[in-house]
Amino acid sequence: MKSPAAEITVNGKPVASIFNERIVSVTVTDKEGVTSDTVSCELNDGSPFAKIPMKGDTISVKLGYRETGMEDFGTYTADDPEVTCLPYGMTVNGKGANVRDQAKQHRSRHWEKKTVKDIVSEIAAENDLDPVIDGEIGSHVYEWFGQQDESDLHVVERLARRHGAFFSIKAGRLIFAAKGTGRSVSGAALPHTIATPANIVADTCKTTFSFRHQFKKVKARAQDREEAKVVEVEEESDENGTADYTLAEPFADETEAKRAAGAKAADLKRETIRTSVTLIGDPTIRAGALFFYSGVRPELDEIDFIIETATHTISKSGYTTQVEAKLYVPAKTGGKTGTGSQDRSAQSGGAEATGSEAGSPRPAQFRSPRSLGDAGGGRRY
């Protein structure tokens, strides 16, 4: 049996490792999107006492196994440490997004004839962040786009919602990427995760089918300036739906309206099937990666998921990874399937997964259960 291992440093100085038995538990929560990743470490204190982290200190985390090495989970900003005395202990907490207060302040301005990449890059630079932006999504040109008494973070979130993207701030980078691709912004495939009876913790596997989220179409409105009239566009969401969903926000042109409708259509369908399961700890499991069941149950084995949250916990009881995932649906941009599914199709030779959406192939090399040791590398941006 492998031995779980963790390394925690504050400002580059080791404060805990599984080898000196200072760690009681450590939990890293990795999320897709703007919600900040977090770390929480419960430590034995005293003999000697550990230095209490101050606000703004940098916490670095590595998790894995002593025999096979550890994966880097990045850096976090210290937030609200807590110490206890007699007996002595300490809880060290950290948040992944190092967002300065200026990014949260409201202001008004506008851009003319700028691409999404131009706008997001400018906002990133103003907040001392390096922009990492999906090429296709970033290419959309706005004749006029306004920031109206809202924060920089809200502007980027609004753009992401319109264009079927998620944005996240990790390790000093503002990441703006297509949803549901199973790939990093750089185009590298994230390691797939396959859950089997061999790596599932008993009594933790649950899948929910939410029929209330089934909408047949998503409609959006745009202003046709040449004709001086409002036009309506629509995108298919779920063929089993009966009602239509209408976006309340008007859009500047038909292209943007179709992108927004396609993004919402994909989001609504993702919510129709959700699953959660706890696995034997695997440090390569990350949010945004594809997830499958194999040999678990008929019908469930045929569904493709994408990981929304991966929670890694090491304690005296061992190492586990809790996965929360939703239905894999490629984002639609202006009526076209997002590039991620096309890339994966090429990678897998175009093989289709039974019961999955067209354009949502299960990679051929993952059709049979893989061993825990074959997980591959960690997150790559």
ZAMI-942399 format. One record per residue (C-alpha): y, z, x; residue in one letter. Coordinates in steps of 0.5 Angstrom, whole numbers, padded with zeros to 4 digits, always signed. Example, Ala and Ser with C-alpha at 12.3 -4.5 7.8 and 13.67 -1.06 7.14 Angstrom:
% ZAMI-942399
-0009+0016+0025a -0002+0014+0027s 
//
This chain:
% ZAMI-942399
+0000+0000+0000m +0007-0002+0003k +0012+0003+0004s +0019+0002+0001p +0025+0002+0005a +0032+0003+0004a +0038+0003+0009e +0045+0005+0007i +0051+0005+0011t +0059+0007+0010v +0064+0003+0014n +0058+0001+0018g +0055+0008+0020k +0048+0010+0017p +0048+0015+0012v +0041+0015+0010a +0035+0012+0010s +0028+0013+0007i +0025+0015+0014f +0029+0021+0015n +0028+0023+0008e +0035+0024+0006r +0035+0019+0000i +0033+0022-0007v +0034+0015-0010s +0038+0009-0010v +0039+0004-0015t +0042-0003-0014v +0044-0007-0020t +0045-0015-0019d +0049-0018-0025k +0050-0025-0027e +0058-0026-0028g +0064-0023-0028v +0061-0016-0029t +0061-0012-0023s +0055-0011-0019d +0054-0003-0017t +0050+0001-0013v +0048+0009-0014s +0045+0013-0008c +0043+0020-0009e +0042+0024-0003l +0040+0030+0000n +0046+0033+0004d +0046+0039+0009g +0043+0040+0016s +0048+0036+0018p +0053+0035+0012f +0054+0027+0011a +0061+0025+0011k +0064+0024+0004i +0066+0017+0002p +0073+0016+0000m +0076+0011-0005k +0076+0004-0001g +0070+0005+0004d +0065+0000+0005t +0058+0001+0003i +0053-0003+0005s +0046-0004+0002v +0039-0006+0005k +0032-0005+0001l +0025-0008+0002g +0019-0005+0005y +0018-0002+0012r +0012-0007+0013e +0015-0014+0011t +0023-0012+0012g +0029-0011+0008m +0034-0016+0004e +0041-0015+0005d +0044-0013-0002f +0051-0014+0000g +0057-0009+0001t +0060-0005-0005y +0067-0001-0005t +0066+0007-0006a +0068+0009-0013d +0068+0017-0015d +0063+0020-0010p +0060+0027-0013e +0057+0033-0008v +0053+0039-0011t +0052+0045-0007c +0047+0050-0006l +0042+0046-0006p +0046+0041-0003y +0047+0034-0005g +0051+0028-0006m +0051+0022-0010t +0055+0016-0007v +0057+0010-0012n +0060+0003-0011g +0062-0003-0014k +0061-0010-0012g +0068-0013-0014a +0073-0011-0009n +0079-0014-0014v +0086-0012-0012r +0091-0009-0017d +0095-0015-0017q +0089-0019-0020a +0089-0015-0026k +0097-0015-0028q +0099-0020-0033h +0104-0025-0032r +0106-0032-0034s +0106-0039-0031r +0103-0046-0032h +0100-0052-0028w +0101-0059-0029e +0096-0065-0027k +0091-0060-0023k +0084-0059-0023t +0080-0053-0025v +0078-0053-0017k +0086-0053-0016d +0087-0047-0021i +0082-0043-0019v +0083-0044-0011s +0090-0042-0012e +0088-0036-0016i +0083-0034-0011a +0088-0035-0005a +0093-0030-0008e +0088-0025-0009n +0086-0025-0002d +0079-0028-0004l +0075-0034-0001d +0074-0039-0007p +0067-0042-0008v +0067-0047-0014i +0062-0052-0017d +0064-0059-0016g +0063-0062-0022e +0066-0056-0026i +0072-0056-0021g +0073-0063-0022s +0076-0063-0029h +0083-0065-0029v +0088-0061-0034y +0095-0065-0036e +0098-0058-0037w +0094-0051-0037f +0098-0044-0038g +0097-0037-0036q +0101-0033-0042q +0102-0026-0041d +0095-0025-0038e +0092-0023-0032s +0089-0027-0026d +0082-0025-0028l +0083-0027-0035h +0085-0034-0034v +0079-0035-0029v +0074-0032-0035e +0077-0037-0040r +0076-0043-0036l +0069-0041-0034a +0068-0040-0042r +0071-0047-0043r +0067-0050-0038h +0060-0047-0039g +0061-0043-0032a +0060-0036-0030f +0065-0033-0025f +0063-0027-0020s +0067-0023-0014i +0062-0022-0009k +0063-0020-0001a +0070-0023-0002g +0069-0029-0005r +0071-0032-0012l +0065-0035-0014i +0065-0040-0020f +0059-0043-0022a +0055-0047-0027a +0051-0043-0032k +0043-0043-0032g +0042-0048-0026t +0037-0043-0022g +0041-0045-0016r +0047-0042-0012s +0054-0045-0012v +0052-0049-0005s +0046-0052-0009g +0041-0048-0006a +0035-0046-0010a +0035-0039-0012l +0028-0036-0011p +0024-0036-0018h +0020-0030-0020t +0014-0030-0024i +0011-0024-0028a +0004-0023-0028t -0001-0017-0030p -0001-0016-0023a +0006-0014-0022n +0008-0012-0029i +0009-0004-0029v +0005-0002-0036a +0009-0001-0042d +0015-0004-0040t +0014-0012-0042c +0018-0013-0049k +0021-0020-0051t +0026-0021-0057t +0027-0027-0062f +0034-0027-0065s +0034-0032-0071f +0041-0029-0073r +0043-0033-0066h +0041-0040-0068q +0046-0045-0070f +0045-0052-0071k +0052-0054-0068k +0058-0052-0065v +0065-0055-0067k +0071-0055-0063a +0078-0058-0065r +0083-0062-0060a +0090-0065-0061q +0090-0072-0060d +0097-0073-0058r +0097-0081-0058e +0095-0081-0066e +0099-0074-0067a +0093-0071-0071k +0087-0066-0070v +0080-0069-0068v +0074-0065-0069e +0068-0065-0064v +0061-0062-0064e +0055-0061-0060e +0048-0059-0062e +0046-0052-0061s +0039-0051-0064d +0035-0056-0068e +0032-0050-0072n +0039-0047-0074g +0042-0048-0081t +0049-0046-0080a +0055-0049-0076d +0059-0045-0071y +0066-0047-0070t +0071-0045-0064l +0077-0042-0067a +0081-0044-0060e +0085-0051-0061p +0084-0055-0054f +0088-0060-0051a +0084-0066-0051d +0078-0068-0054e +0074-0068-0047t +0076-0061-0046e +0074-0059-0053a +0067-0062-0052k +0066-0058-0046r +0068-0052-0049a +0063-0054-0055a +0057-0055-0051g +0058-0049-0047a +0058-0045-0053k +0052-0049-0056a +0048-0047-0049a +0051-0040-0050d +0048-0039-0057l +0042-0042-0056k +0040-0037-0049r +0041-0031-0054e +0036-0033-0059t +0030-0031-0054i +0031-0025-0049r +0026-0021-0045t +0026-0015-0041s +0020-0012-0036v +0019-0008-0030t +0016-0011-0024l +0013-0008-0018i +0019-0008-0013g +0021-0015-0010d +0028-0015-0006p +0028-0022-0007t +0029-0022-0015i +0036-0024-0016r +0041-0025-0022a +0042-0032-0024g +0034-0034-0022a +0029-0037-0026l +0024-0033-0029f +0017-0034-0032f +0011-0030-0035y +0004-0033-0032s -0003-0030-0035g +0001-0025-0040v +0001-0028-0047r +0000-0035-0050p +0007-0038-0052e +0011-0033-0048l +0008-0036-0041d +0011-0043-0044e +0018-0040-0044i +0023-0041-0039d +0028-0035-0038f +0034-0034-0033i +0035-0027-0030i +0041-0024-0033e +0041-0017-0029t +0036-0015-0024a +0036-0007-0023t +0033-0005-0016h +0031+0002-0016t +0027+0006-0010i +0025+0013-0011s +0020+0018-0009k +0016+0015-0014s +0016+0008-0011g +0020+0002-0012y +0021-0002-0018t +0025-0008-0020t +0027-0008-0028q +0029-0015-0030v +0033-0017-0036e +0033-0025-0038a +0035-0030-0043k +0032-0036-0045l +0034-0042-0040y +0038-0047-0043v +0042-0052-0038p +0049-0052-0040a +0052-0058-0043k +0059-0061-0041t +0062-0066-0045g +0055-0068-0048g +0051-0068-0042k +0046-0063-0039t +0049-0059-0033g +0047-0062-0026t +0042-0056-0025g +0037-0058-0029s +0037-0065-0026q +0037-0062-0019d +0031-0058-0021r +0027-0064-0024s +0028-0068-0018a +0025-0062-0014q +0019-0061-0018s +0017-0068-0019g +0020-0069-0026g +0014-0064-0029a +0016-0062-0036e +0014-0055-0038a +0010-0054-0045t +0015-0052-0050g +0021-0052-0046s +0027-0056-0048e +0028-0063-0045a +0031-0063-0038g +0028-0056-0037s +0022-0057-0032p +0018-0052-0030r +0017-0053-0022p +0010-0055-0020a +0009-0051-0015q +0010-0044-0019f +0005-0046-0025r +0000-0041-0022s +0001-0034-0021p +0004-0033-0014r +0003-0027-0010s +0009-0022-0009l +0009-0023-0001g +0011-0031-0003d +0017-0029-0006a +0022-0033-0001g +0029-0031+0001g +0034-0027-0002g +0041-0030-0006r +0044-0036-0002r +0051-0038-0004y 
//
